[in-house]
């Protein structure tokens, strides 16, 4: 049997096929996610209408990055590229932390334009000192960083296990897994709720 060739053309064909199939099987899940991006569109419009300030500019830049990371995450999940999606979500978590800081401490907006921005851990410490509960973003960042490291049990995310799990196929270019995709897509709504937690114009109710 001839070896499968992982040429650019074959990878594109394979990836597009997974995406088309995923969008059909995840139709209801994706319909829910459309509301997230509609909300972010309104949020961006709200920021555009604010008086000119450094805080406004930084919030708009961070919102742009947040939207792009979320869209990239969605695209990668649809195509079955789970490691790459997790790395996007880790970047989303970093953006959330910086957005929180700019919301609760307007003067911190100047940090965004510094030649060397603060490390994520420094931003989280600053948030803690301001009385913010960083448990959610700290836990998420730790988990996602662990997934992105090379050579651990999470490396099985790109293996399609056969039978008892002793043999598997490497999913070069991605692989469909509806159950995993559904679980990962739920993170998009969670990320949005975290993003706007310290934005004064929104009121978020949390169920216990």
N, C-alpha and C positions, 0 to 999 in steps of 0.2 A: 504494500500500500504506500502510495506516494505521501511524503511529508506535506502537511499543510504549509503553504507559503504565507508569511505574515508581511506581505507587501503593503504599501500605503493604500493601493486600490482595494485590496482584499479587506484590510482593516476598516476602511470607510464603509464598504458594502456590509460587512458584518455588524458594525456599530449602528448603521442606519436601520438594519433589520431588527436589531434588539430594541431600538428606540420605538419603531412603529408598533411592534408587538407589545411593548411595555405600556404605551399610551392607550392601547385598547384594554389591556387587563387592569390598568390603574386609572381608568377613566373617571370614576367617582372620586378617587383620592385627589387627582389633579384638578378636578372641578372645584374642590374645597380650597386648594392652594391658589387658584386664580383670585380668590377674595383677598388673599394676603398681598398680592402684588397690586390689586386695585387700591387697597388701603395705603400701601406705600406710595402710590401715585398721588393720593390726596395729601399724604404727609409731606411729600416733596413740594407740592403746591403751597401748602401752609408755610413751609420754610421760606419759599420764594417771596411770600408776601410780608415777611417780617422786616422791620427797619434794618438798614445796613449796619453790620457790625462784624467783628472778627468771629464772635461766637456763631452768628448766622452762617458765615462762610464755611466754618469748620463743620458745623452740623450738616450742611448741604453736601460737603465733600465726603463726610463719613456715611451719610445716607446713600450717596451714590455708590460708595464702595460696598455697603451692606447689601444693597439691591443686586449689584453685580455678583457678589459672592453667593448670595442665595440662588440667583438664577443659574450660576455655574453649578452649584450643588444639585439643583433640580435636574439640570441637563445630564450631569454625570450619573445620578441615580437612575434616570431613565435608560441610560446606556449600559448600566450594570458595571460601572467603574467605581467600585465601593471605596477602595483606598483613597482614590483621588477626591471623591466626594467628602470623605472624612477630613481631609486636609483643608478643603474649602470651608467646612463647618468650623474647624479650629480657627481659621482666619475670621470667620463671622464672630466668634466669641471674643477675639481681640478687639474687633470694631465695636462690639457692644460695650466692652469695658471702657474704651476711650469715649464713646458717646455718653455714657453715664457720667463720666468725670466732667465733661464739658457742660452737661446739664446741671450738675449740682455745684460746680465751681467754675463760673464763667471765665475767671482769670486763667484757668488751665488751657483754654483754647490756644494760647500762645505756644504751648508745648508741641502742638501739631506741626507748626512751621519750623521748629528747631532742626538744625542739621542732623542731630542724632536724637531721635525720639526716645522716650522712656521705654524700658523693657516691659512686657506684659505684667511681670510680677511686681514691678515698681508702680504701675498704674493701679493694680489691685490693692497694694498696700496703701496708696493714697486714698482710694475709695473707702477702705476700712477706717482710715483716720478721720474721714468725713462722716462716718456713721452709716455707711451703706452696707447692706448684707450682700456679700460677694459669694456666698456658698454655691449658688447655681452656676455662675460662670467659672468659678475655681474648679468645681467638680467636673464640669463639661470639658474644660481645657485640659485637665489632667487625663481624662479618659481618651480624648481625641489625640492627644500627644502620644499616648501609649500605643494607640492603633497605628499611628504613622511611623513608628520606629520599625526598622528593618529587623527581621529575625525573631519573631515571637508568635504566640498562638494565633494572633490576628492575621498572620500571613495566609491562613487558610481561607480568608475572604475571597481570594481569587482562584479557589479550587472548587470544582464541581465534583463532590464526593460520590462515589459509586458504591451501591450495596451497603456493606457494613462500615464503610468509611476508611478502609485500608488503602483503597485505590481511588484515584481522582484524575480529572482532566483540568489542566491549567487553562484558565479563561483569558487568553490573550485577546486584548481588545474589548474585554467585558463579557458578562454573562447574565442571563436573565434569572432572577430569583424573586418572584412576586411577593412572597412573605417578607423577605428582607427589605425589599423596595418599599413596601407599605410602611414598615416600621421606620425606615429612614425618612420617608416623606413627612411623617408626623413631626419631625424635628423642625420643619420650616415654620409652622404655626408657633411652636414653642419659642423659636428664635425671635420671631416678631414681638411676642409678648415681653420677652426679656429686653429687647431693644428699646421699647418705649416706656419701660417701667418708671424711669425718672424724668420723663417728659411731662411738664406740668399740665399741658392742655388735655391730657388723656387721663381717664379714671379707670383703673383696672381692678376688677373684683376677682379675688382668688378663692376658690372653693377649698375648704379644709378637708 
